[in-house]
């Protein structure tokens, strides 16, 4: 197959555990781009967090962020695709999470807001390398910003996250996209805001079929793009459920797994 688009998850996929990209992987990606292959990122991260990695690789393309809710070009700043969490549902979720005493993060216009300063947000901001803003009332902040959230994120112990995911899947059905990215992250977006939908959008824009797409990931939020792509790749460190649906399982994120995919399927 002559693959024309490669979409790569960031955390635990392109990034090693120390949050770096190996030089040999960067070289392979640049070589693919020189051959005319479109290479993009597909991440749950904020755009402002993901763009520094895109710039390090020298990608001048739209990148997929917020689980597919926000597609924006790295250099021009053009927003190609945006889907927001509906206002009334956002209020319902925020109020419910406050009653449950959960840590909540909301993302408005690529800015991160929380209702309290704690270790969760400090650790998250450090790992993502983004600023955050502590406000008294998250709903009031939505009203002041005059926009709906791009994403709502909850951080908790993995067991609690799994319980909450099941509850919200049952409660909101097809009204929202509810997914676990890391074991302690539950992410809520618009129902059309998935990595798979975003890749389909980008491919159509470029006249590329889904059979000509490679998608590489490791976790539950990568499931639909791995299933939809012509070649769905799971990392060696991926969750067993993701490996089971993949067409190919590569090496781990600490052992140049993405580089191996480029060597085997793109540059060969």
N, C-alpha and C positions, 0 to 999 in steps of 0.2 A: 504494500500500500504506500502511495505517495502522500505522506502526512504533511499538512500545510499549516496546522495550528496546534500549539502545545500549551495547555493550561496547567499551571503548577501551583499547588497549595504552598503556603509559606511554612508555618510552624510544624515541626516534626516531619517535614517533607523536604523542601528546598533548604531550610535552615537546619544546621546541626544543633545539638543541644545547647551549645554556647551562643546560639543566635547569629552565627556567621554562615556565609556561603563559601564553599571551597573555591580556590582559584581555578582548579581544573573544571569545575562545573560552570563557572562564569565563562571560561574560555569556550566550552562546548556550546553554551547558549549563544554567545556572540557569533560563533561559526555558523550555527543554524540560521541566525538572523541574516548573516551575510549571504546565505544561500536562498533567501527569500521566504523563510519560514516565519510565521507570526508566532512569537512567544509572549505569553501574558501570565500574570499572576492571578490566582483565584483564592482569596483569603477572607476570613471573617474579620480581619483587622480593619481599623479605620483607614481611610485613604491616606491621611497624613502620616500614619505609621508605616504603611506599605510602600509609599512612593520612594522612600530612601533606598529600599532594596532594589526597586526598579531602576532608579538612577545609577546605583552601583553597578548594575549589569548593563547599563546604557540602553534600556528599553524605551523607545519612543512610541508607545502604543497605549490604548485604553487598558486599564487594569481593573479587575473585578474585586471589589471590596465589600465589607459588611455582608458576607455570605451571598452576594449577588444583588444586593439592594442598590448598589452605587457603582456605576462604571464611569470612570473619568480618565481622560488622557493625561499622561504624566507631565508632558512638557507644555502643551497648549492650554491645559486646564479645562478643556471642553467636557461637559457632562453629557454622556450619551444615553444614560439609562438611570432612572431613579424610582424606587418604590418605597413609600413610607408606611409606617404602622398607623392604621386609622386612628383618629383622635379618640373616639369613644372607647375603643378597645384598649388604647394606651392607658387611659385613665383607669379603666377597670383593673388592668393588670398591676399598675403601680399601687393602687389602693389595696389590692389583695396581697401584694408582696409586703407592703408596709404592715398590714395586719399579721402576716406570717413572720415578721421581723427578719426579712431577708435583705441582703446587700443588693442594691439595685444600681445599675448604671444606665443612663439614657444618652443617646447620641443625637444631637441636634446640629444640623449643618456642619458636620464633621468636627464637632466639639463635644467633649466628654463632660457630663455632669453627674454628680453624686449628691446624696443628701447628708452624708457624714464622712468625716475623715477617719479612716481605719486602715488596718494592715492590708486588707484586700485591695483597696484602691492604690495604696502605695506600691505594693508588689506589682500590680497590673501596669501601672504607669511606668514603672522602672523597666519592666520587660518589653513594653510596647514603645517606650521612649516618646511618650506624649504627655502634654500637660492635662490637668483636669481642674474642674471648678466645683467647689462645694457650695450648694445653695440650700436655702431653708425649705423650699417646696418645689419638688420636681414638676408637678402639674402647673404651678404658677410660672415656672421657667419656660415650659412649653408655650404658655399663653404669651409671655413676654417676647419670646423668640418668633412667635407667629408661624410656627411650623410644627409638624409632627415628627416623632423620632424616626431616624433611619433604622435604629436597632435598640432593643432593650436587652440588657445582659444581666444575669444573676450569677453570683459566685457563691458556692457553698460546698460542703463535703460531697463527694461523689454519690453516696447513697441518697442523700437528700435531693441532689440534682436529678437522679433517675426517677425518684418518686414524683417530683414536681413536673418532670417532662411528661410522665404518663397522665398526670392530672390535667395538664394544659392541652395535651393532645386530645384528650377526651372532651374537655370543656369547649375548646375553640375549633376543633375539627379542621375544616378547610378555610377558616377565616384568617388563619395565621400560619406561618412556617415556624415550627418549634423544633430546635435541634440541639444536640450536645456536640460541642466542638472539642473541648478538652474535658476530661472527666469531671472537673469542677466548674465548668462553664455551661450554662443554659442560655441559648441565644434565641431571641424572638424577632422575627421580621415579617414583612408583608408576605402573603402566600405566594406571590410570583417572584419573591426575592430568594432564589436558590442559585447555587453555582451552576447547576445544569441549565437552567433557563438563561442565565447570563451568557454562558458559553454559546448556547444556541443563537442568542441575539447577535453576538459578535461574529460568529461564523456566517450567519445570513448576511450581515453587513459587508462581509468580504467575499461573498460568493463561494464559501467553503461548505462542503457537506459535513454532517456529523461523522461520517465514516472516515473523513480525513483529519479527524481531531484525536489528539492524545490528551488524556486527563490523568494527572498524577496526584494522589492524596493518601491520607492515612486514617481519617476518622469518619464519624457518622455524618458530619456535614459535607463530606466529599462523596457520599454514596451516589447521589443522583448524577453527578457529572461523570463518575466512573462508569455508571450503568449506561449513560447516553453516548459516551464517546466511542469512536470506532475502535480505539485501543484504550481500555481502562486499566490503569496501573496502580497497584497498591504498594506502599513502601514495605520493606522488610520488618519495620517496627509498627506496621498498621495493626488495627484491631482485627481479630480473627474474622469477624463478620464482613469486614471490608476486603480482606484477602479472598474470602470465599466468592465474592461477586466479581473480582478483578479478572481481566484477561491475562495479566502478567504480574508477577510479584518480583520487585527488584530488591536491591540491597537496602540497608537501613539509611536513615538520614545522616548518621555519623560515618557511614562507609560509602559515600558518594553514590547513593542510589539513583538520584536524578541524572547524574553524569552517565551512569550505565545505560539508562533509557535512551539518552541522546545518542550514545555510541552505537547501540544495538538497532534502534528503529528510525533515527533521523539522519545521522551522519554516515552510516554504513554505505 
